[in-house]
């Protein structure tokens, strides 16, 4: 039987004993309901105040039975409460140890600071793409949600150096600062950037004036939900079909297509060729949207004469199979 059901049973058993005792003293001895109830409580708790009124022979027989029943029910309740407390404490201890074990082996993960609506949405999207996540959240209830989802969650401030160390920021791919206030996100960005200058940090901004401050503090990019919503409303009015395609491709419906980036490795057969000579479209059946050279600005819709160098990154759109083909070419 589950411990919760046993606790309900204990409560019902105690109430039953109180009811039996009160009715027994009331009808056997003729006492008032309050006197009967009071005598039942003193009997159950073994306080030993004595009989509030002299008991008859029948009343003593009844009281003897009540004592045995009360001792059993109270003892059962104490044992159940002790077990529940031990399970709770052991559960918390084992939960902490399990989380520490998970944190000890995590690498190549993303740290999400804040398990609110934005943080949860980011977590769902990353998990859908097979990425590892660690939450830092100071609200225990929100951290509990992450734990139930099977995501390691550190309870505490994300601007704490100790908590960022526990989240293994040194091995993380990126960090998302998505707590409730811009000031907290600013502290998180400053602290995280102090650990690593190469870390990808995405910050949330509620106020427009906070965007420049977060960028100066070290955020790689800053997003404002209100700016995004306003821009999306305008796009829905002006270009509804474009957004319908994006939603179908990358939203909940998810066509078999995605925008991804593929880095060209030093030993790739593509190095030294132009995009036209490499015939990437024909070999991988994929569309190149842009190129981010190892040094230089991002190129949109690069021409066929654009050279491919080691360390360049191609931004492409295609299905999962096509992207894997390109990744094989980029690494071969």
C-alpha angles and dihedrals in degrees: 000000000000115000091241091056090048090054090052089049091052091052092048091047093051092048090049092052091049091049093047093047095047094048092044095054090041097054101028098044100021094233125155117269092251093051090047091049092046092050090050092053094048090049094049094047094044090225091149102220089146130235113323088208129017111271125227121229090262090047091053091051089050092046091051090055090046091053092054092047092045094049090051095047095044092046091049090050093050091049092049093048090049091051092048091050092048092048090049094050094042090046091054092045094048090044091054092047092048091050091049090051090051092048092049093061100036117115136154089030138136123245115216114196108203128027096215126119094292094045093048092050091051090049093052092050093048093046090049086060094049098255126148118240138193121192126209110195130158094200107087093206093055091044088053089056090055091048091052089052089055094250118134108245128191113205109220145060116323090212090065114107090213093056092047089052090050088052088055095239089175090068098037125116093211147339132230118205103201107146123135103269135046091228092058092046089051092054091047092052092048093049095044093047089052089061098047132013093194098052118120105235122186116189133193119225125195097185124049093228090058093064096076092044092052091048091051089048090060108272113150091212136359125208128192117203091208093051090047093050092048092049092047092051090053091048091050089055096045105029110018095155093054091053091046089058093047092049092049093047101042106013132077094302092053114192114212091270137093142168111243142161127235123194120217111232124216095250095046118128087228094067113107095021130102121242089253095051092045089059090207093163091055097041099043101020090229136132120236111217099175148337130231107201118214085248122024142033127317114273119216117211094352117213123249088253092062109119121232115227135181111275095025117134123218119210106210142170123216147098125303093259093051093049091052090052090054091046089055091051091047092052102035 
